[in-house]
């Protein structure tokens, strides 16, 4: 496998960011494509009920991805700082502890879901009509979710090890395999929603295998290390994992925001319109991982540059990396928003026929929904910066603000004022207000810095 040599401390920041960003972006979009491809095949094979059923269970999948992103982010930040100070063994130790932690927690959550599939579906808002579809998707997809968590951690490690193209290959292998298996299982075999779940499970395992093979084989510095088994080692491991989780918790909250967005949207659309509303919202939610992954790609590409130089004390390079990331976020956000406003019929038509009631609801709502994308991506980028420099409190506060404090009230209050358009506008409202809060916090800190630098 190709290994890219990357010097985070001396190479031009813009060149570094580009070298990381494009492979990271394509790899993450490949990961998102797995879910979207499922949706396209399900929409044309099972119909809008199939899309609605998948949208019921996806918030739980977001939890597993968030778990991996949380420990992966924390591990990457801590390992970046260790590497910048020449402590390679400490970086490997933190990485190994991260994999162990995510394995244990994922296995526990999977056991609960597989043991109680109907109860899980009802808890997530499934109607009795959708329950059989939700159950089938759960039983055939959930067994692969531990691999989702492993891959999330592995991709952070691989990029930090200087091999972003390997990380991209891991994601693209899974995506390409998923296209073929979705078609095979759902059309020639006629396995319906179960086929979609089984195809995605196999593809997830295959993509993760590529990432793990790199770590176990040709990785340059970040390879697994044997953990000591003693009371002292266990205490230190718990402390290290706790610190990694603390740094990475905003990443978990970012995925939780996606899960909460889907959960609240499902519940509110179900109460206002019914299954067709959930189906329409489900189409939008198939696109949300793409939007999320664009923001994530920007944040994760900037993270090793920022963390490494933060460890060196090179503040000018840290600020340059963050400016580059925010500019990229603005350009990407505006481009995606324009596509959703100008081409809603085409975007909806990929999933279901435009004569479907769910399609009409989605086409009408997409422009309102898309108005929040630029703020959505900018907020992920800003929170990623705070994580990268170990400023956990503001990162956590803004993640909670956008995902719970503002999002839930927006879903509950806006439909009463604006009707169905208010449901579509709940996410944009929450993200816009969060962006205002982030900008206010930044300006306040700049003002404090100027006061402290002024001669007394």
C-alpha positions as CSV (number, residue, x, y, z in Angstrom):
1,X,0.0,0.0,0.0
2,X,1.2,3.5,-0.7
3,X,2.4,5.5,2.2
4,X,2.5,9.3,2.0
5,X,5.3,11.2,3.8
6,X,3.8,14.2,5.5
7,X,5.7,16.6,7.7
8,X,3.0,18.5,9.7
9,X,5.5,20.9,11.2
10,X,7.3,22.5,8.2
11,X,5.4,22.0,4.9
12,X,3.2,24.9,3.8
13,X,-0.2,24.7,5.6
14,X,-2.3,25.2,2.5
15,X,-0.5,22.4,0.7
16,X,-0.8,20.2,3.7
17,X,-4.5,20.8,4.0
18,X,-5.0,20.0,0.3
19,X,-3.0,16.8,0.6
20,X,-5.2,15.7,3.4
21,X,-8.5,17.2,2.4
22,X,-9.2,15.7,-1.0
23,X,-8.5,12.0,-0.1
24,X,-10.3,12.5,3.1
25,X,-13.3,14.1,1.4
26,X,-13.6,11.4,-1.3
27,X,-13.2,8.7,1.2
28,X,-15.9,10.1,3.5
29,X,-18.2,10.7,0.6
30,X,-17.7,7.1,-0.3
31,X,-18.8,6.1,3.2
32,X,-21.9,8.3,2.9
33,X,-22.6,6.8,-0.5
34,X,-23.1,3.4,1.1
35,X,-26.2,4.7,2.9
36,X,-27.4,6.7,-0.1
37,X,-27.0,3.8,-2.5
38,X,-29.1,1.7,-0.1
39,X,-31.7,4.4,-0.2
40,X,-31.8,4.6,-4.0
41,X,-32.2,0.8,-4.4
42,X,-34.7,0.6,-1.5
43,X,-36.8,3.5,-2.9
44,X,-37.1,1.8,-6.3
45,X,-37.5,-1.7,-4.9
46,X,-39.5,-1.3,-1.7
47,X,-40.9,2.2,-2.1
48,X,-41.2,5.1,0.3
49,X,-42.1,2.8,3.2
50,X,-38.7,1.2,2.9
51,X,-37.0,4.6,3.0
52,X,-39.0,5.5,6.1
53,X,-38.1,2.2,7.8
54,X,-34.4,2.8,7.2
55,X,-34.7,6.3,8.5
56,X,-36.2,5.0,11.8
57,X,-33.1,2.9,12.6
58,X,-30.4,5.1,11.2
59,X,-30.2,7.3,14.4
60,X,-28.8,4.3,16.3
61,X,-26.2,3.7,13.5
62,X,-25.2,7.4,14.0
63,X,-24.6,6.5,17.7
64,X,-22.0,3.9,16.7
65,X,-20.4,6.2,14.2
66,X,-20.3,8.9,16.8
67,X,-18.7,6.5,19.3
68,X,-15.9,5.8,16.8
69,X,-15.5,9.5,16.0
70,X,-15.4,10.4,19.6
71,X,-12.6,8.1,20.6
72,X,-10.9,8.5,17.2
73,X,-10.8,12.3,17.5
74,X,-9.6,12.1,21.1
75,X,-7.0,9.5,20.2
76,X,-5.8,11.5,17.1
77,X,-5.4,14.8,19.1
78,X,-3.5,13.1,21.9
79,X,-1.4,11.0,19.6
80,X,-0.6,14.1,17.4
81,X,0.7,16.0,20.4
82,X,2.8,12.9,21.5
83,X,4.3,12.5,18.1
84,X,5.2,16.2,17.9
85,X,7.2,15.7,21.1
86,X,8.8,12.4,19.9
87,X,6.8,10.1,22.2
88,X,5.9,7.5,19.6
89,X,5.2,4.7,22.2
90,X,2.8,6.8,24.1
91,X,0.9,7.6,20.8
92,X,0.7,3.8,20.0
93,X,-0.5,3.1,23.5
94,X,-3.3,5.7,23.2
95,X,-4.3,4.2,19.8
96,X,-4.5,0.7,21.2
97,X,-6.6,1.7,24.2
98,X,-9.0,3.5,21.8
99,X,-9.6,0.3,19.8
100,X,-10.2,-1.7,22.9
101,X,-12.7,0.8,24.4
102,X,-14.7,1.1,21.2
103,X,-14.9,-2.7,20.8
104,X,-16.3,-3.3,24.3
105,X,-18.9,-0.5,24.1
106,X,-20.0,-1.4,20.6
107,X,-20.4,-5.1,21.5
108,X,-22.6,-4.2,24.5
109,X,-24.9,-1.9,22.5
110,X,-25.2,-4.4,19.6
111,X,-26.3,-7.2,22.0
112,X,-29.1,-5.0,23.4
113,X,-30.4,-4.0,20.0
114,X,-30.3,-7.6,18.5
115,X,-31.9,-8.9,21.7
116,X,-34.8,-6.4,21.5
117,X,-35.3,-5.4,17.9
118,X,-39.1,-4.6,18.1
119,X,-38.7,-2.6,21.3
120,X,-35.8,-0.6,19.7
121,X,-37.9,0.1,16.6
122,X,-40.9,1.4,18.6
123,X,-38.7,3.5,20.9
124,X,-37.3,5.2,17.8
125,X,-40.8,6.1,16.5
126,X,-41.7,3.2,14.2
127,X,-45.4,2.7,13.4
128,X,-46.8,-0.8,13.4
129,X,-47.0,-0.7,9.6
130,X,-43.3,-0.1,9.3
131,X,-42.3,-2.4,12.1
132,X,-41.6,-5.6,10.0
133,X,-39.3,-3.6,7.6
134,X,-37.5,-1.9,10.5
135,X,-37.0,-5.3,12.2
136,X,-35.5,-6.9,9.1
137,X,-33.1,-4.0,8.5
138,X,-32.0,-4.1,12.2
139,X,-31.3,-7.8,12.3
140,X,-29.3,-7.9,9.1
141,X,-27.4,-4.6,9.5
142,X,-26.6,-4.2,13.2
143,X,-24.1,-7.1,13.4
144,X,-21.7,-5.1,11.3
145,X,-21.9,-1.9,13.4
146,X,-18.8,-2.8,15.5
147,X,-16.9,-2.6,12.2
148,X,-18.3,0.9,11.6
149,X,-16.9,2.0,15.0
150,X,-13.5,0.3,14.2
151,X,-13.3,2.0,10.8
152,X,-14.0,5.5,12.3
153,X,-11.1,5.1,14.7
154,X,-8.8,3.5,12.1
155,X,-9.2,6.3,9.6
156,X,-8.1,8.9,12.1
157,X,-5.0,6.8,12.8
158,X,-4.2,6.2,9.2
159,X,-4.4,9.9,8.3
160,X,-2.2,10.8,11.2
161,X,0.3,8.1,10.1
162,X,0.6,9.9,6.8
163,X,-1.4,7.7,4.5
164,X,-4.7,9.6,3.6
165,X,-5.0,7.7,0.3
166,X,-5.2,4.4,2.2
167,X,-8.0,5.9,4.3
168,X,-9.7,6.9,1.1
169,X,-9.2,3.4,-0.4
170,X,-10.9,1.8,2.7
171,X,-14.0,3.9,2.1
172,X,-14.2,3.5,-1.6
173,X,-13.8,-0.3,-1.5
174,X,-16.8,-0.5,0.7
175,X,-18.8,1.8,-1.5
176,X,-18.1,0.1,-4.8
177,X,-18.8,-3.3,-3.3
178,X,-22.1,-2.0,-1.8
179,X,-23.3,-0.8,-5.2
180,X,-22.9,-4.3,-6.7
181,X,-24.3,-6.2,-3.7
182,X,-27.3,-3.9,-3.4
183,X,-28.2,-4.5,-7.0
184,X,-27.6,-8.3,-6.7
185,X,-29.5,-8.9,-3.5
186,X,-32.4,-6.6,-4.1
187,X,-33.2,-7.2,-7.8
188,X,-31.9,-10.6,-9.1
189,X,-32.3,-12.2,-5.7
190,X,-35.4,-10.2,-4.7
191,X,-34.4,-10.0,-1.0
192,X,-35.9,-6.5,-0.4
193,X,-34.9,-4.5,2.6
194,X,-33.1,-7.5,4.1
195,X,-30.9,-7.6,1.0
196,X,-30.0,-3.9,1.4
197,X,-29.0,-4.5,5.0
198,X,-27.0,-7.6,4.2
199,X,-25.2,-5.9,1.3
200,X,-24.2,-2.9,3.5
201,X,-23.0,-5.2,6.3
202,X,-20.7,-7.2,3.9
203,X,-19.4,-3.9,2.4
204,X,-18.7,-2.4,5.8
205,X,-16.7,-5.4,6.9
206,X,-14.7,-5.3,3.6
207,X,-13.9,-1.6,3.9
208,X,-12.9,-1.9,7.5
209,X,-10.6,-4.9,6.7
210,X,-8.6,-2.6,4.3
211,X,-8.0,-0.1,7.1
212,X,-7.1,-2.7,9.8
213,X,-4.8,-4.4,7.4
214,X,-2.8,-1.2,7.0
215,X,-2.5,-0.7,10.8
216,X,-1.5,-4.3,11.3
217,X,1.0,-4.3,8.4
218,X,2.7,-1.4,6.7
219,X,1.9,1.4,9.1
220,X,5.0,3.6,9.7
221,X,4.6,4.7,13.3
222,X,1.1,4.0,14.6
223,X,0.7,0.3,15.1
224,X,-1.0,-1.6,17.9
225,X,1.0,-2.3,21.0
226,X,0.6,-5.0,23.6
227,X,-1.2,-3.7,26.7
228,X,0.0,-4.7,30.2
229,X,-2.4,-6.5,32.4
230,X,-2.1,-5.1,35.9
231,X,-4.1,-3.0,38.3
232,X,-1.9,0.0,37.6
233,X,-2.1,-0.4,33.9
234,X,-5.9,-0.7,34.0
235,X,-6.1,2.5,36.1
236,X,-3.9,4.3,33.6
237,X,-5.9,3.0,30.6
238,X,-9.2,4.2,32.1
239,X,-7.6,7.6,32.7
240,X,-6.3,7.8,29.2
241,X,-9.5,6.6,27.6
242,X,-11.5,9.1,29.8
243,X,-9.3,12.0,28.5
244,X,-9.6,10.9,24.9
245,X,-13.4,10.7,25.3
246,X,-13.5,14.1,26.9
247,X,-11.6,15.6,24.0
248,X,-13.6,13.7,21.4
249,X,-17.0,14.1,23.1
250,X,-18.1,16.9,20.7
251,X,-17.6,14.5,17.8
252,X,-20.0,12.1,19.4
253,X,-22.4,15.0,20.0
254,X,-22.0,15.9,16.3
255,X,-23.3,12.4,15.3
256,X,-25.9,12.7,18.1
257,X,-27.0,15.9,16.4
258,X,-27.6,13.9,13.2
259,X,-29.4,11.2,15.2
260,X,-31.5,13.8,17.0
261,X,-32.3,15.6,13.8
262,X,-33.6,12.3,12.3
263,X,-35.4,11.2,15.4
264,X,-37.2,14.6,15.9
265,X,-37.9,14.9,12.2
266,X,-39.4,11.4,12.1
267,X,-41.6,12.1,15.2
268,X,-42.8,15.5,14.1
269,X,-43.5,14.5,10.5
270,X,-45.3,11.3,11.7
271,X,-47.5,13.4,13.9
272,X,-48.3,16.1,11.2
273,X,-48.4,14.1,8.0
274,X,-47.8,10.4,8.7
275,X,-45.7,7.8,6.9
276,X,-45.5,9.9,3.7
277,X,-44.0,12.7,5.7
278,X,-41.4,10.4,7.3
279,X,-40.6,9.0,3.8
280,X,-40.1,12.5,2.5
281,X,-37.9,13.4,5.4
282,X,-36.1,10.1,5.0
283,X,-35.0,11.2,1.5
284,X,-33.5,14.4,2.9
285,X,-31.8,12.3,5.6
286,X,-30.1,10.2,3.0
287,X,-28.3,13.3,1.9
288,X,-27.4,14.5,5.4
289,X,-24.5,12.1,5.8
290,X,-22.9,13.7,2.7
291,X,-23.3,17.2,4.2
292,X,-22.0,16.0,7.6
293,X,-19.0,14.2,6.0
294,X,-18.0,17.3,4.0
295,X,-17.8,19.2,7.4
296,X,-16.1,16.2,9.0
297,X,-13.6,16.0,6.1
298,X,-12.7,19.7,6.6
299,X,-12.4,19.3,10.4
300,X,-10.4,16.0,10.2
301,X,-8.1,17.3,7.5
302,X,-7.2,20.4,9.6
303,X,-7.0,18.4,12.9
304,X,-3.6,16.8,12.6
305,X,-2.1,20.0,11.3
306,X,-3.6,22.1,14.1
307,X,-2.9,19.5,16.9
308,X,0.7,18.9,15.8
309,X,1.6,22.5,15.5
310,X,-0.3,23.3,18.7
311,X,2.0,20.7,20.4
312,X,5.0,22.6,18.9
313,X,3.7,26.0,20.0
314,X,3.5,27.2,16.4
315,X,0.5,29.4,16.8
316,X,0.8,31.1,13.4
317,X,0.5,27.8,11.6
318,X,-2.5,26.8,13.8
319,X,-4.3,30.0,12.9
320,X,-3.5,29.6,9.2
321,X,-4.9,26.0,9.2
322,X,-8.1,27.2,10.8
323,X,-8.6,30.0,8.4
324,X,-8.1,27.6,5.5
325,X,-10.6,25.2,7.0
326,X,-13.3,27.9,7.5
327,X,-12.8,29.2,3.9
328,X,-13.2,25.7,2.6
329,X,-16.4,25.3,4.7
330,X,-17.9,28.4,3.3
331,X,-17.2,27.4,-0.3
332,X,-18.5,23.9,0.1
333,X,-21.6,25.0,2.0
334,X,-22.6,27.6,-0.6
335,X,-22.1,25.1,-3.4
336,X,-24.2,22.3,-1.8
337,X,-27.0,24.8,-0.9
338,X,-27.2,26.0,-4.5
339,X,-27.6,22.4,-5.7
340,X,-30.5,21.7,-3.3
341,X,-32.3,24.9,-4.1
342,X,-31.9,24.6,-7.9
343,X,-32.3,20.8,-8.4
344,X,-34.7,19.4,-5.8
345,X,-36.7,17.4,-8.4
346,X,-33.6,15.7,-9.6
347,X,-32.3,15.0,-6.1
348,X,-35.6,13.5,-5.0
349,X,-36.1,11.6,-8.2
350,X,-33.0,9.6,-7.6
351,X,-34.8,7.8,-4.8
352,X,-38.5,7.6,-5.7
353,X,-40.8,8.5,-8.6
354,X,-41.9,12.1,-8.6
355,X,-45.6,11.1,-8.7
356,X,-45.3,9.7,-5.1
357,X,-46.8,11.9,-2.3
358,X,-43.6,11.6,-0.3
359,X,-41.7,13.0,-3.3
360,X,-44.0,16.1,-3.6
361,X,-43.4,16.8,0.1
362,X,-39.7,16.4,-0.3
363,X,-39.4,18.6,-3.4
364,X,-41.3,21.4,-1.6
365,X,-39.2,21.1,1.5
366,X,-35.7,20.8,0.2
367,X,-35.0,24.5,-0.4
368,X,-36.0,25.3,3.2
369,X,-33.9,22.5,4.5
370,X,-30.8,23.4,2.4
371,X,-30.7,26.9,3.8
372,X,-28.9,25.6,6.9
373,X,-26.1,23.7,5.1
374,X,-23.5,26.4,5.2
375,X,-24.0,27.0,8.9
376,X,-24.1,23.2,9.5
377,X,-20.6,22.7,7.9
378,X,-19.1,25.9,9.4
379,X,-20.2,24.7,12.9
380,X,-18.6,21.3,12.5
381,X,-15.4,23.0,11.3
382,X,-15.3,25.4,14.3
383,X,-16.0,22.7,16.8
384,X,-13.2,20.6,15.3
385,X,-10.8,23.5,15.8
386,X,-11.6,23.7,19.5
387,X,-11.1,20.0,19.9
388,X,-7.8,20.1,18.0
389,X,-6.3,22.6,20.5
390,X,-7.8,20.7,23.6
391,X,-10.4,23.5,24.3
392,X,-13.0,20.9,25.3
393,X,-15.5,23.2,27.1
394,X,-16.4,25.5,24.1
395,X,-16.4,22.5,21.7
396,X,-18.8,20.6,24.0
397,X,-20.9,23.7,24.6
398,X,-21.4,24.5,21.0
399,X,-22.0,20.8,20.1
400,X,-24.8,20.6,22.8
401,X,-26.2,24.0,21.6
402,X,-26.7,22.9,18.0
403,X,-27.7,19.3,18.7
404,X,-30.1,19.6,21.6
405,X,-30.5,23.1,23.2
406,X,-31.6,24.7,20.0
407,X,-32.6,21.8,17.7
408,X,-35.3,20.2,19.9
409,X,-37.2,23.5,20.6
410,X,-36.9,24.5,16.9
411,X,-38.7,21.2,15.9
412,X,-41.3,21.6,18.6
413,X,-42.1,25.3,18.1
414,X,-41.6,26.1,14.4
415,X,-44.3,23.8,12.9
416,X,-46.9,25.7,15.0
417,X,-45.8,29.0,13.4
418,X,-44.8,28.0,9.9
419,X,-46.6,24.6,9.4
420,X,-44.7,21.9,7.4
421,X,-42.2,24.4,6.2
422,X,-41.3,25.0,9.9
423,X,-40.3,21.3,10.3
424,X,-38.0,21.7,7.3
425,X,-36.6,24.9,8.8
426,X,-35.9,23.6,12.3
427,X,-32.4,22.5,11.5
428,X,-31.4,25.7,9.6
429,X,-32.6,27.8,12.5
430,X,-30.7,25.8,15.1
431,X,-27.5,25.9,13.0
432,X,-27.7,29.6,12.2
433,X,-28.1,30.5,15.9
434,X,-25.2,28.3,16.8
435,X,-23.0,30.1,14.2
436,X,-24.0,33.4,15.7
437,X,-22.9,32.1,19.2
438,X,-19.6,30.8,17.8
439,X,-18.9,34.1,16.1
440,X,-19.8,36.0,19.3
441,X,-17.5,33.7,21.4
442,X,-14.6,34.2,18.9
443,X,-15.0,38.0,18.9
444,X,-15.1,38.1,22.7
445,X,-11.8,36.2,22.9
446,X,-10.2,38.4,20.3
447,X,-11.1,41.4,22.3
448,X,-9.7,39.8,25.5
449,X,-6.5,39.0,23.7
450,X,-6.1,42.6,22.5
451,X,-6.8,43.9,26.0
452,X,-4.2,41.5,27.5
453,X,-1.6,42.5,24.9
454,X,-2.1,46.3,25.4
455,X,0.5,48.0,27.6
456,X,-0.7,48.8,31.0
